[in-house]
Amino acid sequence: MELSITKYCQIKNNSFSINGESVFSNTDLSASEFLTALYRHEQVGYPKFFKMDYLSKTGFLAADLLLKDTDFYGDKPKQNLGIFISNKSSSLDTDVAFQQTIGNEYFPSPSVFVYTLPNIVMGEIAIKHKIFGENTFFVNRDFDIKAVCDYVSQAFAESDMQQAIIGWIDYFNQHCEAFVMLVEKRADGTPNFTQEIIQNLYK
Amino acid sequence: MAIVYIQSSNIISPLGFTTEENMRAVVSGKSGLQNFEENTLGVPEAFFASLIDSEKLNNQFLKISDLECTRFEKLAIFSVHNAIENSPINAADSRTLFILSTTKGNVNLLESTLDDERLYLWHSAQVIADFYKNTNTPVVVSNACISGVSATIVAKRMLKTGNYDTVIVVGADIISKFIISGFQSFKALSQEACKPFDVSRIGLNLGEGAATMVLKIADSEDSLPKGTIIIENEAITNDANHISGPSRTGEGLFLGLQSVMKGRTVEEIGFVNTHGTATPFNDEMESIALSRIGLQQVPVQSLKGYFGHTLGAAGLLELVISAESLKQNTIIKSLGYETCGVSNPLNIITETETKDVNRCIKMVSGFGGCNAVCMLKKIC
């Protein structure tokens, strides 16, 4: 069995690409406006999107468009699909927003507070696509590709996991970046889930 | 097959600054929970919680260092210090890795600044690793309430990659206005001591704490002394149901329990340490998951009545107490419980007593729909 990257998506500098090919971009917009524009352009049709914070919007869109046109899209229950995400800013963008509700005017909002945890983005992805598998959120200064490869390879070896969404999803202060890969354990797969190859794809 | 075991541990809580102090307090039925008047930590309303005395922490910390660092960093650094003191661990070794489990780190700094590197969780982990002169990039796991158990599972796998001989996993969170107001806004807090699984439970208490486990890898059980606790089996799952409410069927937790129970019989499980936050929904969901897997007769406890919910430390702290319980053949009373208040009755432990126990399950669930389950085993 080999671990293969079968598809990858990137959101960076107001541009969205699939497998390295640009699909949609609009540099006139702010990062948050770009996310809504991308949602509309791709006709995602998931009204819950508008309730999400920007980190969840970023990750949700990246993962949704990653799974689109694959066997793993939609609400067929998936027990053996894992999600492994890391980022730099944790949920700091929403932490700042929540802090503003408990200053001089004290009106803490539960709908803001729930997004003050970075792993909520994995929950949003899991809900949309009925993913029951492992989900772990890491925080790093930079995308630590070696650590991710080592850890996820070991997780594949030690569990029933067959596929995983792996990547970097960060949002803070109108700075938005996502890089997500679909990795599958396949007998006929190309063994391209390596540090060197990912380093090349993640530009 | 290589196995991962607990070399040493620490807990810092209002009940003590070592694993032994905390275990003694818990066995004698002491709780760290108390009432805090309005305006404590700047919170307008009164709250019931388990908070660490700052003066005691500062004084103890000064004995090891005069480094200027935040309350959160002190807590984590001091917990590691106590875990590795008197043990042969070399924290600076190139084959030692640090893992930090936290939900909010230094988030209290947002009260005075919006632009400070210390707000980043990776920065906190770096401060801890730097303190111990460890040059490997530390790992941060931030998975809501399951962070501590998640981090332990990450540690086990990192050891199994062969890249490390020792992983030091430290979990910590401090309680601030940010956290209390958030939980208050969810109407999740109880104004009195929490009552996990009880019919009159109304919510949780927050708790402050840090816990550390030093994990190592060995070729086989035979090479380890009797009484050593190993991380035998583990699973992380998602409910795929709701970001802030537990699944009505306990789906994710059930799948996790199913995974760790593979090849095991119910009789082999000495006790189950639940998340047991004492919110109506959490405890109900756990009772459903435990019944579905057939563990409703096994002695069950929640430690929240002693420590409150210590967030990023909780999973680690509760794993450490569970490991001590196995070592001391003691099952600990679930503090605050009187009358069954879940639809699937469980065998809640109502008296702390001596009992031969060789295996236990630690389970936990959190926001984002995540669940983690770990099986600990004592080498006999």
Interface residues (C-beta under 8 A of the other chain):
Chain A: P77 Q79 I83 K88 S89 S90 L92 D95 V96 F98 Q99 I102 Y106 P108 S109 P110 F113 V114 T116 L117 P118 N119 I120 M122 G123 E124 A126 I127 H129 K130 I131 F132 G133 E134 N135 T136 F137 F138 V139 N140 R141 D144 A147 D150 Y151 S153 Q154 A155 A157 E158 S159 D160
Chain B: P44 T103 K104 G105 V107 L110 E111 L114 L119 Y120 L121 W122 H123 A125 Q126 T137 V139 V140 V141 S142 N143 A144 S150 I153 V154 R157 M158 K160 T161 N163 K177 F178 S181 G182 F183 Q184 S185 F186 A235 I236 T237 N238 D239 A240 N241 H242 I243 S244 E251 G252 L255 S259 G366 F367 G368 G369 C370
